[in-house]
Amino acid sequence: MIRINLVDNTASVKHIDFKLVPVTKETEFCCSSEGILPLANVVRLSRELKAGHTSGETGKFVWYRLFGKPADKYKGVSCGME
């Protein structure tokens, strides 16, 4: 699993968990807030991850990839990918 954090001008933490990259459908990823990004943005972002990018911008968010923590240790994963 790959997790990215999404940063905007609010204090809330947002993230996307990817089961695989690149994604093509909604069952292959999970957002911390459902519908936070449209599918087309998530697909494009997953392609950037596949190409080796670790940060960037999408919509109103700056995103960055998290490294180093095993997938089963993330707290708050609620999309059944553990």
HELIX and SHEET records of a PDB file:
HELIX    1   1 GLU A   26  GLU A   28  5                                   3    
HELIX    2   2 LEU A   39  LYS A   50  1                                  12    
HELIX    3   3 ALA A   71  LYS A   73  5                                   3    
SHEET    1   A 5 PHE A  29  CYS A  31  0                                        
SHEET    2   A 5 LYS A  14  PHE A  18 -1                                        
SHEET    3   A 5 ILE A   2  VAL A   7 -1                                        
SHEET    4   A 5 PHE A  61  ARG A  65 -1                                        
SHEET    5   A 5 SER A  55  THR A  58 -1                                        
END                                                                             
